[in-house]
């Protein structure tokens, strides 16, 4: 036991443990790493909010596209549908398109997206079957969603737009 104490006392200085300078350097390196992680967590929060908004927008657009597909014999009835205005379809002659417009407007309004507006534009791709009986009678349906991102600590409010297109061909 006595010899162990003597060996420790006679050991060179550099073998006795950390110095104050080494501890300060280690703390500095650790703090730089933690600051980098803090910056990344703020950025990832903003990206998660954007991804959540995009999921909602995609679901809203898909909902309207499915409504149009289920009423594909009357695709042109959906042209000009906008959630920020009264539905233009006739309740008596375009009842299903009018109901879809009202329901979609309610969904968009209650989506939790800031200032969300959805619009539908329908364009004929092929000649009208009345004038030309040999036609595929296809329509290009474009659903546009506009909204604003939510303000958080790392970004300001931005206007965003997503465009969804599909081709509908009545049976």
PyMOL commands that set and color helices and strands:
alter all, ss='L'
color gray80, all
select helices_A, chain A and resi 2-9+13-15+20-70+72-78+95-109
alter helices_A, ss='H'
color red, helices_A
select strands_A, chain A and resi 114-124+138-148+159-169
alter strands_A, ss='S'
color yellow, strands_A
deselect
rebuild
show_as cartoon
